[in-house]
Amino acid sequence: MPEPPTEEQLEAWIELEVPQCGYCQNGMLIQAADLLSTNRSPTEDQIRVAMNGHLCRCGTYPKILAAIKRAAVVMAKERVR
């Protein structure tokens, strides 16, 4: 079963204003959380592969990609503390 979205992931989603209509958000968040639970520092290509197949009607793919990257960076900084 996939991991639920982390606080860092949700904050990145909000800060980057990823949600538009909300149609895809549940699937995108769960898939991103699953990726970050197994790969703490994914490359852009790894993110694209992991998110492949999830459709966003509003086309916020660049924001989704940026939010996943930001969440990974924040999570990495918190692990160092």
C-alpha positions in Angstrom: 0.0 0.0 0.0 1.4 3.4 -0.9 2.6 5.8 1.7 0.3 8.9 2.5 1.7 12.3 1.4 4.1 13.8 3.8 3.7 17.3 5.4 6.7 18.5 3.3 5.0 17.2 0.2 1.7 18.9 1.0 3.4 22.2 1.8 5.3 22.1 -1.5 2.1 21.4 -3.3 0.5 24.5 -1.7 3.5 26.8 -2.0 3.8 26.1 -5.7 0.1 26.3 -6.3 -0.1 22.9 -7.9 -3.8 22.3 -7.6 -6.0 23.8 -10.2 -9.3 22.0 -10.6 -8.3 19.2 -8.2 -9.4 16.3 -10.5 -6.0 14.6 -10.5 -4.6 15.6 -7.1 -5.4 12.5 -5.0 -3.6 10.2 -7.5 -0.8 12.6 -8.0 -0.1 13.1 -4.3 -0.3 9.3 -3.5 2.0 8.4 -6.5 4.5 11.2 -5.5 4.4 10.0 -1.9 5.1 6.5 -3.0 8.0 7.6 -5.1 9.5 9.7 -2.2 9.1 6.8 0.2 11.3 4.5 -2.0 13.6 7.2 -3.6 14.5 10.0 -1.3 16.3 12.0 -4.0 14.7 11.2 -7.4 16.1 12.7 -10.6 13.8 14.6 -12.9 13.6 11.5 -15.2 12.8 9.2 -12.3 9.9 11.6 -11.3 8.6 11.7 -14.8 8.7 7.8 -15.1 7.0 7.4 -11.7 4.3 9.9 -12.5 3.7 8.6 -16.0 0.1 7.6 -16.6 -1.5 10.1 -14.2 -3.4 12.6 -16.2 -3.8 16.3 -15.3 -6.6 18.0 -17.1 -5.1 21.4 -16.3 -1.6 20.6 -17.4 0.2 21.5 -14.2 2.9 18.9 -14.8 5.7 21.4 -14.5 4.4 22.5 -11.1 3.9 18.8 -10.0 7.5 18.1 -11.0 8.8 21.1 -9.1 6.7 20.3 -6.0 8.1 16.8 -5.8 11.7 18.1 -6.2 11.1 20.7 -3.5 9.6 18.1 -1.1 12.6 15.8 -1.7 15.0 18.7 -0.9 13.1 19.7 2.3 12.8 16.1 3.5 16.6 15.6 2.9 17.4 18.7 5.0 15.2 17.5 7.8 16.9 14.1 7.9 20.3 15.9 8.4 19.1 17.7 11.5 
